[in-house]
Amino acid sequence: MPSELDSVLPAMRPNPQRVYQLTSNLASVQHRIATVASRSNIEKPIRLVAVSKLKPATDILALYSSPSPHLHFGENYVQELVKKSRLLPQEIRWHFIGGLQSNKAQALAREVKGLWAVESVDSVKKAKLLDKGRGELRSEGVSTSYEPLRVFVQINTSGEESKSGLQPDSRELVELCKFIRDECPNLTLQGLMTIGAIARSWATTEGNENEDFIHLKTTRDAVAGELGLKSDTLELSMGMSEDFEGAIVMGTDEVRIGRTIFGERSPKSETKVLEGNLEA
């Protein structure tokens, strides 16, 4: 799609060498996903979210503008996501996967018009604010066709105090899922997600199951039962660069991969949405 690069700022024309590197990395990950799915007789598509946090907009544009455009990208910081969404093509499907502060939830749902999913919902308060923000967006003239915002409820499967998310066996989890389904007309309960323990991630292989993945899957099944749903009605979002192949074997619907596609990240203090001196 040659017109895409001409429709944005000239400063966002990706470096050809970087384009080659990124598209090669993405193709390698896609091949690994397909290989594991084939070996495990998994026929459903696995959604690949390219985690582009702290990477310049040109990296995202490089993958979006490739011969086979990649659409799903994940971001961790609200301000960074808002900036990128305003610069980049509207067809991009953004996933917010970072810790979500209540005071930013409403603006996130309202300001990011390409927001496809929020994957870190862990309270009724945040769900209410996301619902309100998405409702405001859907009520704006030409925006009335915007579909409900997909949300994943975050589960703390590892029990680590440093991790966000609800406890797997808590009544609060079931009540939150019911609230999203029944009381939030501008939201859709897409499923459950987890960010597991790092040590378990490094130990995960196709033949060595990750305890966090097992826990999320059993939690999903229990929640679905409480809601009167079939288990596969609710998606699983689990698996990152270190352990995504094991997550696929365990039945995930989505993997979130950053470093394996984009490489190591610079410190947040050194990050610019636009490279050089052209910060947005």
C-alpha positions in Angstrom: 0.0 0.0 0.0 2.3 2.7 -1.2 0.0 5.6 -0.4 0.2 4.9 3.4 3.6 6.4 3.8 2.6 9.5 1.8 -0.4 10.1 4.1 1.6 10.7 7.2 4.4 13.0 8.2 7.5 12.7 5.9 9.6 12.3 9.1 7.9 8.9 9.6 9.3 7.2 6.6 10.9 4.1 8.0 14.5 3.3 7.4 14.7 0.4 4.8 17.2 -1.6 6.9 15.0 -1.3 9.9 12.0 -2.3 7.8 13.8 -5.5 6.7 14.8 -6.4 10.2 11.3 -5.9 11.6 9.4 -7.7 8.9 11.9 -10.6 9.1 11.4 -10.8 12.9 7.7 -10.7 12.5 7.7 -13.4 9.8 9.8 -15.6 12.1 7.4 -15.3 15.0 4.4 -16.0 12.7 6.2 -19.1 11.4 6.8 -20.3 15.0 3.2 -19.7 15.9 2.0 -21.7 12.9 4.4 -24.5 13.5 3.4 -25.0 17.2 -0.3 -24.8 16.3 0.2 -27.4 13.6 2.0 -29.8 15.8 -0.7 -29.4 18.5 -3.5 -29.8 16.0 -4.8 -26.3 16.9 -7.1 -25.0 14.1 -8.2 -21.7 15.6 -6.3 -18.6 14.6 -3.9 -17.2 17.2 -3.9 -13.4 17.4 -0.4 -11.9 17.5 -0.2 -8.6 19.3 3.1 -6.9 18.5 4.0 -5.0 21.7 5.4 -1.7 20.5 5.7 0.1 23.8 8.7 2.5 23.9 9.3 2.0 20.2 9.0 4.8 17.6 5.9 5.2 15.5 8.1 4.3 12.4 8.5 0.8 13.7 4.8 0.3 13.8 4.3 1.9 10.4 7.0 -0.4 9.0 5.0 -3.5 9.9 1.6 -2.0 9.1 2.9 -0.9 5.6 4.5 -4.3 4.7 3.0 -6.4 1.9 1.0 -8.3 4.5 0.0 -5.5 6.9 0.1 -6.3 10.6 -2.8 -4.7 12.5 -2.6 -5.5 16.2 -0.2 -3.6 18.4 0.1 -3.3 22.1 1.1 -0.3 24.2 1.7 0.1 28.0 1.4 3.9 28.5 -1.7 5.9 27.9 0.0 9.1 26.8 2.3 7.3 24.4 -0.6 5.4 22.9 -2.7 8.5 22.4 0.2 10.2 20.5 0.8 7.2 18.3 -2.9 6.7 17.5 -3.1 10.2 16.3 -0.1 9.9 14.0 -0.7 6.4 12.6 -3.3 5.0 10.2 -6.8 4.6 11.7 -7.0 0.9 10.7 -4.5 -0.1 13.3 -6.0 -2.1 16.2 -4.5 -0.9 19.5 -4.4 -3.0 22.6 -3.7 -1.3 25.9 -1.8 -3.9 28.0 -0.2 -1.9 30.8 -1.3 -1.1 34.3 -4.3 1.1 34.0 -4.8 4.0 36.3 -8.5 4.9 37.0 -7.9 8.6 36.3 -6.8 7.8 32.8 -9.3 5.1 31.9 -12.1 7.3 30.6 -9.7 9.4 28.4 -8.1 6.2 27.0 -11.4 4.9 25.8 -12.5 8.2 24.4 -9.3 9.5 22.8 -7.9 6.4 21.1 -10.3 5.9 18.3 -8.6 2.7 17.1 -8.6 1.1 20.5 -9.5 -2.5 20.0 -9.0 -3.9 23.5 -8.0 -3.0 27.0 -6.3 -6.0 28.6 -5.7 -4.9 32.1 -9.1 -4.3 33.7 -9.2 -5.3 37.4 -11.9 -3.3 39.0 -15.5 -2.2 38.6 -14.4 1.4 38.8 -12.1 1.1 35.8 -14.8 -0.8 33.9 -17.3 2.0 34.6 -14.9 4.7 33.4 -13.9 2.7 30.2 -17.6 2.3 29.5 -18.3 6.0 30.0 -15.4 7.0 27.7 -16.3 4.6 25.0 -19.9 5.8 25.2 -18.7 9.3 24.7 -16.8 8.3 21.6 -19.7 6.3 20.2 -22.1 9.3 20.6 -19.9 11.7 18.6 -21.6 12.2 15.2 -19.7 10.1 12.7 -18.5 7.8 15.6 -21.8 6.3 16.3 -20.8 3.1 14.4 -17.9 2.4 16.9 -18.4 -1.1 18.3 -18.2 -1.8 22.0 -14.7 -1.9 23.4 -13.3 -5.4 24.1 -11.9 -5.8 27.6 -9.9 -8.6 29.2 -10.0 -9.0 33.0 -6.5 -9.3 34.4 -5.7 -12.2 36.7 -2.8 -12.4 39.1 -2.0 -16.1 38.6 1.4 -16.0 40.2 0.3 -14.4 43.5 3.2 -11.9 43.3 2.6 -8.6 45.1 4.3 -6.7 42.3 1.7 -8.0 39.7 -1.7 -6.4 39.1 -4.9 -8.3 38.7 -7.5 -10.1 40.6 -7.1 -13.3 42.6 -8.2 -16.3 40.5 -10.6 -17.7 43.1 -12.1 -14.4 44.3 -15.7 -13.6 44.2 -14.7 -10.1 43.1 -13.5 -11.6 39.8 -16.9 -13.2 39.0 -18.8 -10.0 40.0 -16.5 -7.9 37.8 -17.1 -10.1 34.8 -20.9 -10.0 35.4 -20.8 -6.3 35.8 -19.0 -5.8 32.4 -21.4 -8.2 30.7 -24.6 -6.9 32.2 -24.0 -3.2 33.1 -21.6 -1.9 30.5 -23.3 -1.5 27.1 -20.2 0.0 25.6 -17.9 -2.8 26.6 -17.6 -6.5 25.6 -16.1 -9.1 28.0 -13.5 -10.6 25.7 -11.8 -12.9 28.1 -9.1 -13.1 30.8 -5.4 -12.3 30.7 -2.3 -12.8 32.8 1.3 -11.7 33.1 2.9 -14.7 34.8 6.0 -15.0 36.9 9.3 -14.4 35.0 10.9 -17.6 36.3 8.0 -19.7 35.1 8.2 -18.0 31.7 11.9 -18.9 31.2 11.2 -22.5 32.2 8.3 -22.9 29.8 8.6 -25.2 26.7 6.1 -27.0 24.6 6.5 -30.0 26.9 6.9 -28.2 30.2 3.6 -26.5 31.1 3.6 -23.1 32.8 1.7 -23.1 36.1 0.4 -19.6 35.3 -1.1 -20.7 32.1 -2.8 -23.7 33.7 -4.2 -21.4 36.4 -5.6 -18.9 33.9 -7.2 -21.6 31.9 -8.9 -23.2 34.9 -10.0 -19.8 36.1 -11.5 -19.0 32.7 -13.4 -22.3 32.8 -14.7 -21.5 36.3 -15.8 -18.0 35.4 -17.5 -19.2 32.2 -19.4 -21.7 34.3 -20.5 -19.0 36.7 -21.7 -16.8 33.8 -23.5 -19.7 32.1 -21.2 -19.6 29.1 -19.2 -22.2 27.2 -15.5 -22.0 28.1 -14.3 -21.0 24.7 -16.7 -18.1 24.7 -14.1 -16.3 26.8 -10.6 -15.8 25.3 -7.3 -16.4 26.9 -4.5 -13.8 26.5 -1.3 -15.2 27.8 2.2 -15.8 26.5 5.1 -13.4 25.6 8.5 -13.6 23.9 9.9 -16.1 26.4 7.0 -18.5 26.6 4.4 -18.0 23.8 4.9 -21.4 22.2 3.9 -23.0 25.6 1.0 -20.7 25.8 -0.3 -21.8 22.4 -0.1 -25.5 23.4 -2.1 -24.6 26.5 -4.9 -23.1 24.4 -4.3 -19.3 24.3 -6.2 -17.2 21.8 -3.7 -14.4 21.8 0.1 -13.9 22.4 1.7 -10.6 23.2 5.2 -10.4 21.8 7.6 -7.4 21.9 11.3 -8.0 22.3 11.4 -10.9 19.8 10.0 -8.6 17.1 11.3 -5.1 18.0 14.5 -5.9 20.0 15.5 -4.5 23.3 13.9 -1.3 24.5 15.6 1.9 25.5 14.8 3.4 28.9 11.4 5.2 29.0 13.2 8.5 29.7 15.0 8.2 26.4 12.0 7.2 24.3 10.5 9.3 21.6 7.3 8.6 19.6 9.0 10.2 16.6 12.7 9.6 16.1 15.3 12.4 16.1 14.1 15.9 17.2 10.5 15.4 16.0 8.8 14.4 19.2 5.0 14.5 18.8 
